[in-house]
Amino acid sequence: MDMNNKTFFCSWSGGKDSCLSMYYALKQVGIPKRLITMLIENGERSMSHGLSLNLLKKQSESLNIYLSTYATSWEDYEIKFITALKEIKESGINIGVFGDIDIEDHKKWVKKVCNKTNILEYLPLWKKLRRKIVQEFIDDGFKAIIVAVKDKLLDKELLGRELDKSLIRILGKKGVDLAGENGEYHTMVTGGPIFKNDIEYKLEEKIFFNGYWFQNVSVEGIKQ
C-alpha cells in the first residue's frame, strides 16, 4: 500500500514516543484521524503511563485529533485492542502508527494484531538510536515531563521534571536507557510543534504502585 497522503491513527500513550512517531507520520504518511488509548478497567487512567482521561482529552483537544479510549485489563488487552482496530478499520482508516523503537517482541505483537484486522502498521522510530530519539524530541521543540519512574532504578524526585538535555545527562549518569524503552520511565507530553497550545497542569501527589512511582497530574486547561 502506498502510504503517501493517507489517513492514519496513532496508538497514543500520551508520552514522547507516540508523539514523536505521529510527528514523523504527519510528514511521511498523511493526516492523523484518530488517537487510540487503552485505559485501566475503571476507565479513569491510561494503562502504562497512568495519565488521567481528562489529561488525554486535553492533549486530543490541543492536537485537534479525535480520541478513542478503551477500558481493559492486561488479561484482555489484546482482545480489546483488536476490537479497537476493527472499529478503526470500519471507519475507513487503514494505517496505524506505533511508537516502538527496537524491542522485537513488541514489533511482533503489533504486526500480529494489525494482520488480524487488515491494518498496515507503521513504526517510524524503528531501529533509530535511542539517544537520538530523545534528542530529536527535544530539538524539535516538544515538551514533556516525567510521570513515572521504575523503583530502584530512578529516584522519585525525578517525577515532574521536564525532559530536557540536563535531565538526559542525569539519566545517563544513572546508567539507564535514555529513551526509557525498557520501562525505566514514562513521560507526559505538554506541548510542541503539532499542538495548538501548551497544556497547563499542576503536579499533585506521588503514588507508588506495582513497582513504579507515578506523578499524579491535574489538568487546568490549555494555555492561550
N, C-alpha and C positions, 0 to 999 in steps of 0.2 A: 504493500500500500504506500502510495506517495503521501508523505506526512506534511507537505507544504500547504499552507493556507487551510488547515483543517481545524475543527473544533476538538477540544480535549477536556478531560477532567484531571484534577490533581488529587492524589492521595495526600491529604493535608493533616499534618500533625500540629501545625501552628508554630513549628520550630524552624531553624535555619536551613536544614537540608531540603525539606519540602518546599520552602520558599525559594531557595536558590534554583532548585530544579524547575520550578514553574517559571522563574525569570528566564532561564535558558530556553524553555519550551516556547515561551512567548516569541522569542527571536527565531527559533528553528522550526516550529510547528505551525502555530497559528493563534487561535482565540480560545482562552480558557472559559469554559461554560459552567463548570461545577467544581466545588470543593467537596471531598468526601472525608469525613472524620468519624472514627469509631469511638464511642463513649462507653464508660462503665455502665453496669446494669441499671443503675438508677437514672441514667441519662444526664447527670449533672456535670461530669468532667470527662476529658479525653483519656483514653486508655493508658498511654505510656507517659505523657508529659504532665498529666494532672491539671490541664487547663480548664477553666470553667466554661460552661456553654456560653455564658454572657461574653466572655473574652473572645471566644471563637466567632461569635456573631459580630463583634466589633471589628475583628480582622476582615471578615467577609464583607462587611459594610464598607470599610475603607478600601478594600480591593475591588469592590463593585462586582463580586462574583458570588453566585448563589451557593449557599452552604447546605449540604445534605448530611445529616447525622444519623447514626445507627447505634443503639444501645446493645451491648453484648457482654458475655463473659469470655474469658480466654478459651474455655472449652468449646464455645460455639462461634468463636471468632471467624474461622474460615467459612463456615456456613453463612453467617451474616454478611461477610464481605462479598461472597459470591452473589448473594441476594442483592446487595447494593450495586454490583456490576451489571447484573441483569436489568435492573431498573434504569441504569445509566445507558445501557445499550438500547433499550426500548425508546429512550428519549432521542436517539439518533447520534449519540456520541460514540465513536469507535476507537479512540486513543486514550490511554491512561498514562499519566506521568507520575513517576515514583522517585523518591529521593535516596535510594540505596546507593552505596558507594563501591564496596568491593567484597562483601560477605556473600559467598556463593550460595549458601542455603537460603538467604533472603531473596536472591535473584530467582532461584528455582521455584520458590513459593509464589513469587509474583507471576512468573511465566505460567505456573500451574493454574492459578485462579483466573488469569486472563484467557488462557486457552479454553477453559471450560465455558467462558462466556463470549468467545469470539471477539475479544478486545485486543488491540495491538498495544503492547507495553512499550514504554519509552523511558529510559533511565539516563538522563543527560549527565549525571555526575559519575556514572560508572567508570571505574578504574582511574579516576582523577586522583592525584596525590592528596591525601587528607589535609595536610598543611595548606596546600594551595587552595582547597575549597574554602577553608576558613578565611584565608587571606583575601580571596576574591569576594566573599560575602561582605567583609568589612570595607574593602577598597571600592566596591560598587555602591556603597552608601547605605547599606541595610543596617538596621539597629535591632539588637536583641539583648535580652537579659537571661541569666541562668536561673532556671526554675526548679531544677532537680539535680542532685549530686548523689553518686553512689557512696554509701557509708564505708569508711575505712580507706577509700581511695582519695576522696576530696573532702575538704572541710566545709561544713555547712555555712561558714562565714562567707563563702563564695556566692551563696544564694542572693539573688537580686543584683549582682554585679553585671554591668554592661559588658558585652562581648567586644573587647577591643584589643589592640595589639599588646597592651600591658598585661591584660588578662591571659592572652595566649602565652606570653613569656612565663607567667606563673604556672600555667598548666604544663608547659614544657619542663619546668623545674620539678614539678610533681611526678614527672615520668609517665603521665597518662597520654592516651591518644588525643591529639589536639582537636580532632573533629568529634570526639565522643562517640565514634561509630560502634564501639563495644558497650555502650550504655554507661560510660563514665559520668556523663552529664547530659542534660536536656535544656533546650532554650525556648524562649517565647519571643517571637518577632514583634517589634513595636512600631516599625516604620521602615521606609526605604523607597526606592525609585518607582515601585509599582503600587505603592499605597497613596491614596489621595491625601491623607493626613496621618500624622503620628497618633498613636493610641495613648491616651492618658491612663495611668494606672497608679495604684497605691499598694505598697508592699504590706502584707498582713503577717500573720503568724507563720512560723516554720513548723512543718509536720513531719514526723518520722513514720514511714510505712513501708513494709516489705523490703527492707534493706536500703531504702533511699530516704534522703531528706528532701522535702518538697517546700518550695516557697509559695504560700498562698498569695494570690494577687487579686485585688478587686479592680474593676474597670470603672473609671469615672467618666469616660467619654472619648471623643476624638478631637484632637487639637485642631483649631481652625487657623 
